[in-house]
Amino acid sequence: MKAFKAYDIRGVYNSDFNKEDVYKVGFFLPQLLNTKKILVGRDARVSSPEIYEYLCKGINDAGADVWDAGLTTTPMIYWGSGKFEFEASVMITASHNPARYNGLKISGKHVKPIGYDTGLSDLEKMMNTLEVNPIGPEGIIKAFDFKEEYLKFQLSYLKDISNLNIALDVSNGMAGMFIKDILGNQPHYIFDDIDCTFPHHEANPLEPENIVDLQKLVKETKADVGVIFDGDADRVMFVDENSRFISPDLIIALLGHHFLEDAKPGTRVLQDIRTSKAVGEYLSQYKVEMHMWRVGRAFAALKLKEIDGLFGGELAGHYYFKDFYYSDSGLLAAILVLNIVSEMKKKGLSLSQLISRIETYQNSGEINFKIERKAEAMEAVKNYYFEQAEPDAFFDFDGYRLEYPDWWLNIRPSNTEPYLRFLAEAKTKEQLDEVVNKCKEIIQSFA
């Protein structure tokens, strides 16, 4: 089954996996996670009802019960799993992927992410080697609606932001379940009806073409800020009042205004290996302890808990919170950012002005190379720069990150797509261009 990935099970439905595979996932999951009840939610993709049906049948045939949360966002399942102390949960979604995709995001006890290194490899082995023998008695499906409790939790973070003019693109995704209950009718909404065929644009805000409508809306409405969610609402991204896209890693620094104003020195904050050096430099005013780790919830949530961190984030627009069971929530991140933007506006500071205080480097953005010889290309880039000069810092837990006094680069294989990903940052554009051009030359020689 080709759908087993580093973070979850995901692929083109009825190509990379099918209902028989989903049934087996359901059947062996109670055994894998040693539980008799599993919380299940799903997004509104066309294939989600069938996947739900066969997942539940597998779980029930294994003698375990399904607690059915119905249509949900992914973060709602994380929150419900922690709040109500489930030992296992499954969210049926393919997040930001196109409509023909679907998948399963699995969590264990204490909302532990179940990635390939933390259980999915064992599940795959069970599916390939063990026989399915329903032994009875069958489990049951029990409706479990906790939307009101979850909404109340989210609203507890919202301050008075009535001074803001907000433009908001819901991407026809699952954030539409809650966004108007949180922000009311004041924002200028587009694509706020839930339709996971994604008729207007794909639900991946990292792709520039998918934020064009939001950028136009910000300009037309003279908004203070633009907000856009992905398909399952675990990610959120922003554009400023000038319609300029804000690199999501910089939002980690922005969130410091919520979390760190009264925090103790040494408070731990998590960033991924692609994060701008500007983030740690900006947060140094709070005397934080920055930790860098691998990309993806399967790694980030575990690391944030391990270090007892307060919050963290990724370049992809995931933001993790200790008070959210170390998991990521696009809606909670949006609420906190809007609170900060509102407060800054009262002080006469626009979002672009605030970001300009954080963003002190020239950044290439993530560049993708579709090549087969990923490992050789990475080694070649690393070896070239090591021969020029020993780096100030070197990290090798998720590809390579090499740091020099005025610039750095990260090169890593994608865990979800057939790409080698490259990113660089420098104090000057000339220096950045030099690094990018040299690395392109090296990498493309392996194409």
N, C-alpha and C positions, 0 to 999 in steps of 0.2 A: 504494500500500500504506500503510494508516493506521498501521502498527505502528512506523514509524521515530520514535524519541523522542530527547530530548537526550542520554540516557545509554546507551541500548541499543535493541534491537528488542523491542517488547512489546505485547501486546494480547490480545483474545479470539480464541482459536484457531478457525479456520474462519469468522471474521467479519472481523477486522482483517487477518489473514494466513492463508495455508494452505500445504499441502505443496509446491505448485508454487513459491510464493514462497521457501520454505525451500531448495528445490533450487537456485534461482538465487543465493541468498545463498552457499550452499556452492560453487557453480560459480565465482563471481567473487571470492570471498574470497582464494584463493591469488594471484590477479593483483593485487588491491588491496594485500595485505601482502607480496607478493614472497617467497613461501615455498612449499616443496614438502611440508611436513608440518605438521599442525595437531592440537593436543591438544584433545580433545572430552570433556566430561563432561555429565551430565544429572541432573536431580532425578527424583522418583518420581511426577510428575503423569501422569495417564492419557494425555495427548497426547504425552508426552516420547518414547516409543519411535518413534512415527511421525515426529516431527520429527527425531529422531536418524537414522532410516533415510534420509530425503530429504536431510538436510544432508550425510551421508556420501556419498550417491550423487553429489551435486553436486560435492563436493570431489574424489572419485575420478575423475569424468568430466573434471575439469579437469587430471588427471594428478598430483594431489597425494595424499599418504598421510594417513590418519586414525590418530592414536594414541589409542586408546579407553580412557579412564579409568573407564568404567562409571558407576554411580551415585556421585555425589560431592556435597560441599557446594561452593558457589561459591568460598569462600576456598581450598579445597584445589586448585582449578584455577588460581587466581592463584599459589599457592605452587609448584605443580608446573611451571607455565609459566616461573617465574623460576629455580627450582632446576635444572631440566633444560634451560634455555636454549632454549625454543621461541620461534620468531618469531611465532607466532600461536596463540591458543586460543579456544575457544568453550564457554561454559556454557549449557546449555539449561535455562532456569528463568524463572519469573515472580516469583521472590522472595516477597514478602508478599501478592501479589494473590490473589484468589479462584481456586478450582480450574479454572474455565473459561478462565482466562488461561494464556498461556505466552510464552516469549520467548527471546532469544539475547543473552548478554553476551559481547562480543568484546574481546579484548586482543591487542596487537601485540608487537613486540620489546621486551624488558625490561619486560614486563607493562604496557605502555602502554595505558591505557583508550582504546578506540575509540568515541568519542561522535559525535554528529552533526557537530560542528565539527572533529573530528579523523579523519574517514574514512567515517562512515556516510552522509554526504551524497553522497560520491563513489560509494559502493557502491550507493546508491539510483539514482543517475544511470546507472551501468553496467547495472543490472537493467532500467532503463526504455528504454535506447537501444541496447545491444549484443545481438547474437544469440548464443544458446547453441549452440556447435558443438564437441561433444566430439571431441578430436583424437587421443587415445590417446598412448602406452599408458595404460591406467587405473591409478590409484593403488590402494593396498591399505588394508585396515583391520588395524591391529596392536594387540592387547590390551596395555595398559600400566597395570599395577596398582602404585601407589606409596603405598597406604594406610598400610602399616607405617612407611615413612619419615616420612610426614606426622604420624602419631600420635606417633612418637618425638620429632619436633620440638616438638610441642605440650607433651608431657610434660616436656620440658627446662625449661619455665617454671614448672611446678607445685611449690609448696613444701608443707610439712606443714600442712594445713588441717583436721586431724582434730578440732580444737576447735570447728569450726563446725557448726551445725545449718542445713542448706540445704534450701529448697523450690525445686523446679525444674519449669518447664513447657516442654516441648520443642515444643509446638504441632503435634505430629504431623509435624514437618518433618525436614530432612536432618541437623540436629545430632544426631539419634538414632543416626547412624552411629558417632559417636565418644564421646558424652558419658559413657556408663558405663565405657568404657575409660579415660577421664580421671579421673572422679570416683568410680568404683566404685558400690557399692550403698548407700552411706551417705546420700546425699540422699533426700528425699521426692519421688519423680517423679510427674508426671501427663502423659498424652498423649505418652508416650515411644516409642510404636511409630510407624514411618514410614508415613504414610497421607496422601498429598497430595491427597485429596479433602477434607481438613481437617474431619473429622466433628464436632469439639467446638467449635471457634471458628476464625475466619480467622486466618491466621498473620501478623497485623500487630499487634505489641504497642503501637503508638502509639494504637490505638483503645481507649478505656477499657473497652468491653464485653469485649475480648479478654483483659484481665488479671484479670477478676473471679475466675476459678477459682484463679489463683495467689494472689491476695490472701486468699481463704478458706483456702487451704492453709497460708500463712504463719501465719495466726491459729490454725488448728487444731493445727499442729505446734509452735507457739511458736518458729518459725525465726528465726535471726539475719539472714537475707537471703533474698529471693526472686529467682529468675533466670528470664527468659523469652527464647526465641529466635524469630526469624522463620522463614519457610519454607525459605530456602536457607542459613541460618546465617551470613550476612554481617553481621547486626545482633543486638544483645543489649540488653536493658533490665533494670532492677532495681527491686524494692520493698524498703523497709526493714523492720525487725522489727515495726513498727506497721502493716504492710500499706500504707504510703503509697508511691505511685509516685514514683520519683526522676526528675526531668527529665533526659533523657540528656545534655544539654550539660554538666551539673554533673559528670558522670563524667570529663570531660576534666580537670577540676581534681583529682579524686580520683586519677587515674592519675599525677599529678605525684609522688605518694608512691613510686611504683615507678621512674619515669624520672629524676627531678630531684634526689633527695637528694644525689647525688654528681656532678651535671652541672655543667659550666662555666657561669658567667654568660654570658648572651647566647644560650643554647640556644634554638632556634626551635621553637615549638609552633603548630599550625594550628587555627583554629576557623572555623566557617561564619558567615555574616552574621546568623544568628538567635541566636547564642550569647549567654548572659547576660554582662553586664559583670562579674558576680561571679567568673567563671572567671579572667579575666586578673588581677583584683584579688587573688584567692587565690594564684595562681601567682607573683605579684610577689615573694613571699618568696624565690623561687629565682632572682630576677633574670633571668627568661626574656624572650625577645623574641616577643611574640604577633603572629601574622599572621592576617588575616581574608580569607576568599575565598568563592567561589560554592559553592552546594549541589550535592552529587552527586559520585560517584567519578570521573566523567569529568573533573571539574575539580579535585577535592581531591587525588587521588593525584598528578596532574601538578604541582600547586602545592607539595605537601609535598616532592617530589623537587627542584623548582626552587630552593626556599629551603634545601634540605638540612636539613629539619626532622626532629626525633626522633620525634614522634608528633602526632596531632591527632584531631579528632572532629567530629561533627555532632549537631544536635538530633534527627535521625531515628534515632540509635543506631548509626551507623557509626563505627568507630574505626580509624584508619590508623596503620601502624607502619613506620618506616624498615627495621627488620629483617624485615619481612614484604613486601618489595619495594614499599614505599610503598602497600600495599593494605590493605583492611579485613578483619577477621576477628572474628566474634562469639565464637567459642570462645576465641581468644587473649585477647580483652578480658575475657571472663568469668573466665579463669584468673587474670589479673593483678588484677582487682577482688577476687576471693575471697582471694587472697594478702594484699591490703591489709586487708580486713575482718577476716581471721584475726589479723593482727598487731595491729590496733587493739583487738580484743577482749582480747588478752593484756594490753593496757595499761589495760583497764577502760573502753574507749570503744566505744559502740554505733554502728551505721551511721547511725542517725538523728542522733546527736550529732555525728558527723563531718560529715554533710551540712549540719547547721545552722550549722557554722562557715564553710561555703562559701556557702550560700544567704542572701544579704543583701538581696535585692530582692523585691518583690511582682511576680509574673509572670502575664500573662494566659493563657499557653498559646497555641498556634497556633489562630487562628480562621479558618475558611474561608468565603469568599463566592463563591457561584456566579453570576457575572455575565459578560456578554459584553464590556462596555466596560472591560476591565481597565486599559488604558493611561490612559484618561481619569480613572478613579477614583484611580489612583496619583498622577497629576499633581495632582489636586485636593487630596489629602491633603498632598503635599509643599508645594504652594503656600500652603495655609492656614497651615502652621506656619512657613514661611519669612517670611510676612507678619507673624506674631506676633513672631518673634525669630530671628536668625541662629543656626543650630545650632553647637554646639562642634565637631562632626564630622559629615561627610556622606559616605556611600558610595553609589555608583550602579552597581555592577557586577553586582548580582543583585537587581533591584528597587531600593528605596531604604531606607537606614538613616539615621535622623536621631538624633543624640545631643545631649541637653541635660544640664545639671549633675546633675539628680536623676532623669532618666527618658530613655528612648529608645524608638523604634519601628522596625519593619521591615515593609515591605509589598512583596510580590513575587508575580509570576504563577507558578503551579506549572508545572514542566517536564514533568510526567507526567499531570496531571489537570486538568479544566476549572475550576480555582479560582483566585481571588485570595486569597493567604494573608497574614494580618496577625498581628503579635505585638508586644506592648509590655511594658515593665518600668519600675517606679518604686520609689522608696524608701518610699513610703507607699501604702496601699490607696486612699485618697481621691484621690491624684494619678493612680494607675493607672486608676481608674474614670472619672475626668474625660477622660483621653486616649482610653480605649477607647470611651466613649460618643460622643465627638465624631467619632472616626474611623468608627464604625458609621454615624452620621448622614450623613457625607459619602459613604461608599462605597455605602450603600443608595440614595442618590439617583440612582445610575447603574444600578440594577437594572432 
